[in-house]
Amino acid sequence: MIRLQQVSKRFGPVTALDGMTWQAPAGQVTCVLGPNGAGKTTAVEVAEGLLRPDSGEVEGLGRQPWRACPEHRARVGVMLQDGGLPQAVPALRLLRHLARLYTAPADVEEL
């Protein structure tokens, strides 16, 4: 289960999430819909631990995603509309994030 409670995220002067609250219950398929610029991608990136919120609470399977161990993070999957990697995330940051999904990852700096 994923839960966001009063989550806010800003990028400079732009507020992407402003007190967003929603949850995806265990055992159900959840679809996040909204117009361009509504904060859907930011909300999913916060829920999976790629971004940290500026405020609010985020919980995935009972833990904060960015503090969870690799075994826990390996249990979480996200299917984005385009099915690819996030385009707005710097490559090194994305590699570090993906490496955290594995118990014995390749050395990111060496890659």
N, C-alpha and C positions, 0 to 999 in steps of 0.2 A: 504494500500500500504506500502511496505517496500522499503527503499532506503539506500544503503551503498555508501558513496562517499569517495574515497581515504582512505579506512580503513586499518590500519596496526595493527597487534597484534603479540607480541613476547612472547615466553616462554623461558626465559634465552637466550641462544645463538641461539635458533631456531626461525626463522621468519615464522609464520604460515600464516599470511596475509601481503602482501606487496603492499599497495596502491590499494586494491580491490575496484572496482566500479561496482555496478549492482543494479537493482531494480526489484521488483515484483509488477506489476501494479494491482490496485484494480479490482476485478471482473474477474481475470484470474488465472489459475493454473500455478504455477511456479515450475519447477524442477531444482534442483542444481546438476549438474553432473560433474564428474572429477575423476581422478585416486586417489588411496590411497595417503594420504599426501598432497593433493592439497589445503587443507584448508576449505573444505566444512562444516564440523562439526563446526569448529571454527567460520566460517561466520554465520551459523545459530544460534549458541549460542550467538554471538554478536548481531544479529538481534533481538533475543527474549529477550535480556537483562540479560542473565545468565553470560556473560562476558562483560567487558568494553573494548573498543578498546584502544590501546595506542595512536592512532591518527586517524583523519578522523571524518566523520559525519555519524550518524546512525539515521534513522527516521522510526518509525512504526506507521501508521495511524496518522501522523502529530506530533508525539512526540518522544523524546528520550526514549527508552524502560525502562531504569533504573531509570528515573525520573517520569514516568507516575504513575497516581493514580491506585488503585486496580481495579476500574471499567473499566478503559481503558485497563489494562493488561489482564483482563478477556475476552476481545474481541479478543485476539490474540491466535491462535492455530498453532501448528507445528506438522507435521507427519514425524517422523524420519523413516529411512529405516527399522530399527530393531523394531520400535514401542515401545521401552522401555525407561527407564530413562537413561540420559547420564552416562556412566560408569566411566569417568575420573573426575567427580566432587565429592568432599567430601560430605558426607551425610548431615552434618549440613548446609553447604552452599546451597545444593539443597533444603532442607526443608525450609530454610529462603526464598529462591527464590519462591518456590511454595506457601508459605503462603502469599506472596505479591500479589498473584492473587485473593485473597478473601478480601471482605470488612470487614469481622469479622472472621479472621483466629484463629485457635487454637494457644495457646502459644507454640512456637517452643522450647523454653528452657524447658518447662514442658514436652513436648513430648520426 
